[in-house]
Amino acid sequence: MMRDRRRLLLLVLLTFAAAIAGVVIGRVYVVPVRPVENELHELLHRDLKLDSAQHSRLETIEKNYAIRRQALEAELRADNARLAEAIEAEHGYGPQVAAAVDRSHQAMGALQKETLEHIFAMRAVLRPDQTEKFDDAVVKALTAKSK
């Protein structure tokens, strides 16, 4: 009987470890989506024939965005750590885990909003003859199917 309890406990622990590993793998390693801003930067610098004033303005916009993005990504990493702590403490989907997930979603939303503001700031630098290609690239990047 004691042997059966040990086996059951071992099974429960292994199942929990597998679940945690699945969450970590899913959040970190599963086919990272190429950020929209990377494709747009390629378009801007390769295809749109920017003048020197546009290059200068875009460089400033990109530097400011990089600083803000790094801060938000650090916040997301901290949220992941809090989520791991909550999972470890509760061993299930309890109030601490739910709160950690909510905090993580808020940070993800803030990053997405910051990215969109960055995209619109870049668009504002473009001439009317450049915006159509830019807008097409944004739509394409946002509607592309994952491979």
N, C-alpha and C positions, 0 to 999 in steps of 0.2 A: 504494500500500500504506500509506504514511504517512497519507494522507487517510482511508482506511478506519479506521485506528486512532483517529484524532481523532474521527471520527463515532461510533465505538463508545464511546470515553471520554465524549463528550458525552451519548450516550444513557444510559450508566450513571449519570452525574452527575444528569441530569434525572430519571431514575427514582428515584434516591435522594432528591432534593429533593422529588419528589411524595410519596414515602412519608413523609418527615418532615412535610410539610404535612398529610397525611392524619391522622397521629397527633395533631398539634397541634389540628387542627380537631375531631377526634373527642373529644378530652379537654376542650376549652374551649367549643366553640360548638354542638355537636349537642344539640338540644332538652334544655336543662337540666331535670332533674326537680325539681318543686317540693318542697322539703323537707317532710317529715312535720310537723316542729315548727311550720312556718308555718300549716298548716291547723289544727293543734291550738290554737295561740295564738288564731286567729280564733274558733274554737269557744269557748274559755275566756272570752274577753273579750266576745263578742257574744251567745252563746246560753245560757250556764250560770248566769247571775244570781249571780255571786260576791258574797260579802259583803266588807266592808272588810278583815277579817283575812286572808281568802283572797287578795285582791288584793295585800296587803302581802307575804305569804309568797311568792307567785308572782313578784313583782317581784324579790325577793332571789334566788330560784332562777334566774330568767332572766338577771340580771346575772352571776351566777357562771358560768352556762353560756356566755354570750357571750364571756367572757374565755378560757375553756378552748377554745371552738370557734375563736376567732381564732388561738390558739397552734397548734392542730392544723392549721388551714388554712395557716398559714405554713410548717409542717413539710411539708405536701403540696406547696406551691409550691417549696420547696427540693428535695424529692424529684424533682419534674418537671425542675428545672434539672440535677440530677445525671443523670437519665435522658437528657436532651438531650446532655450532655457525653459520656456513655457511648456513645450512638449515634454521635456525631461521631467519637469515638476508634476505635470498632470497625467502623463501617459495616456492621453486621449484628447478629444476635442471638447475642452472645458472652457470656462470663462477667460482664463489667462491666454490660452491659445487663440480664442476668438478675438480678444483685444489686440494681441500681437499681429494677427492677420489684418485686422482693420487698420492698424498703424502702418503696416507695410503697404496696404492699398493706397493710403493717403499719400505716402511718399512716392509711390509709382505714379499716381495721378499728378502730383506736383512736377515730377520729371517730364511727364508727357506734355503738360501745359507749358513748361519752360521750353521744351523742344519746339512746340508749335509757335510760341512767341519768337523764337530764334529764326524759324523758317520764314515767318512773316516779316521780320526785320531784314532778312537777306533779300526777300522779294522786293521790299521797298527801295532797295538800292538799284534795282534793274530798270533799264529803259523799257518802254512799252513793247518794242520788238523782241525783247528777251523774255518777257514774262510768260508768253504763251508756252515756250519750251519748258520753262521752270514749272509752270502750273501742270503741264502734262506729266512731267517727271514726278511731281508730288502725288498726283492721282495714281499714276502707275505704281509708285512705291507703296502707297497705302492699300492698293487693291490687289497687289501681286499675290498669287497663291504660293504657299510654302511648298518647298520641294522636299 
